[in-house]
Amino acid sequence: MEEYIYKEENYKLVGILFEVHKNFGKGFSEIVYKDAIEYEFQQQNIPYNREKEFSVSYKDTILNHKFYADFVVYGKIILEIKTVECFNNSHFNQCLNYLKVSKNKLAILVNFNLISLEYKRIISSKN
């Protein structure tokens, strides 16, 4: 059995996500949820970067276009916020790409557009 990666950090993050969802419910735009999450990070002194930019390398060059992760929390967890009917492969692939370019091991994909908060942990297959 594999170890649960970043267990304590994950627990704190999910608690914040549920707190925001409890206060707002569904129906707001992503930016509102991101602002509330950022507020909670600040209140709880959780280190984060919002709209973290990542360059993409291809062979011997850096490409012009960048990736922007919604949040990087604790310097090691990608947090991607959605307000969609349901997750689809493009959402999972987006997180996998963020993990690839950031070299982080864990992404948490969150959907605030449901009656109950939905989230998925996505773990990089590369160590």
C-alpha positions in Angstrom: 0.0 0.0 0.0 1.4 3.4 -1.1 1.8 6.2 1.5 -0.9 9.0 1.4 1.1 11.9 0.0 0.9 15.2 1.9 -1.8 13.9 4.2 -1.8 16.9 6.7 -1.6 19.5 4.0 -4.4 17.8 2.0 -6.6 17.6 5.1 -6.2 21.4 5.7 -6.8 22.2 2.1 -10.0 20.1 1.9 -11.2 21.7 5.1 -10.8 25.1 3.5 -12.6 24.0 0.4 -15.5 22.7 2.3 -15.7 25.9 4.4 -15.9 28.0 1.3 -18.5 25.7 -0.3 -20.5 25.7 3.0 -20.6 29.5 2.9 -21.3 30.0 -0.8 -22.8 26.8 -2.1 -22.9 26.4 -5.8 -23.6 29.1 -8.5 -20.8 31.6 -8.2 -18.1 32.1 -10.8 -14.6 30.6 -10.3 -13.1 33.9 -9.4 -15.4 34.3 -6.3 -14.4 30.9 -5.0 -10.7 31.7 -5.7 -11.0 35.0 -3.7 -12.6 33.2 -0.8 -9.9 30.5 -0.8 -7.2 33.1 -0.9 -8.8 34.8 2.1 -8.8 31.5 4.0 -5.2 30.9 3.1 -4.3 34.3 4.5 -6.3 33.8 7.7 -4.7 30.4 8.3 -1.2 31.5 7.3 -1.0 28.8 4.6 1.7 29.6 2.0 0.4 29.8 -1.5 0.9 31.4 -4.9 -2.1 32.4 -6.9 -2.1 32.1 -10.8 1.4 30.6 -10.6 3.1 30.8 -13.9 5.0 27.8 -15.3 7.1 27.8 -18.4 7.0 24.9 -20.8 10.2 23.4 -22.2 10.3 21.7 -25.5 13.6 20.0 -26.5 16.2 22.8 -26.1 13.8 25.8 -25.9 11.2 27.4 -23.7 7.9 27.9 -25.5 6.2 31.3 -25.6 3.0 30.2 -24.0 2.8 29.4 -20.3 0.6 27.4 -17.9 -1.1 29.3 -15.0 -2.1 27.1 -12.1 -4.9 28.6 -10.0 -2.9 28.0 -6.8 0.3 26.3 -5.7 -0.1 25.6 -2.0 2.7 24.8 0.4 5.0 25.1 -2.6 4.1 21.6 -3.7 0.4 21.1 -4.3 -1.4 22.3 -7.4 -5.0 23.4 -6.6 -7.2 23.8 -9.7 -10.7 25.3 -9.2 -13.7 24.6 -11.5 -17.4 25.5 -11.7 -18.6 22.8 -14.1 -21.4 20.3 -14.5 -19.0 17.5 -14.1 -15.3 16.8 -14.5 -14.1 15.6 -17.8 -10.8 14.3 -19.3 -9.6 17.8 -20.2 -9.8 18.8 -16.5 -7.7 15.8 -15.5 -5.3 16.3 -18.4 -4.9 20.0 -17.4 -3.8 18.9 -13.9 -1.5 16.2 -15.2 0.1 18.8 -17.5 0.5 21.2 -14.5 2.2 18.4 -12.6 4.5 17.6 -15.5 5.7 21.2 -16.0 5.9 22.0 -12.3 7.5 18.8 -11.3 5.1 18.6 -8.4 3.6 15.3 -7.3 0.0 16.2 -6.3 -2.8 18.2 -7.8 -6.3 18.7 -6.3 -9.0 19.3 -8.8 -12.1 21.0 -7.2 -15.6 21.5 -8.5 -17.8 24.1 -6.7 -20.8 23.8 -9.1 -22.5 21.0 -7.3 -24.7 20.7 -4.2 -21.9 18.9 -2.6 -18.3 19.8 -3.1 -16.5 17.5 -5.5 -12.7 17.1 -5.5 -10.2 14.6 -6.9 -6.6 14.0 -5.9 -4.4 13.6 -9.0 -0.9 12.1 -8.3 1.9 12.4 -10.8 3.1 9.0 -12.0 6.7 10.3 -12.1 8.7 10.4 -8.8 
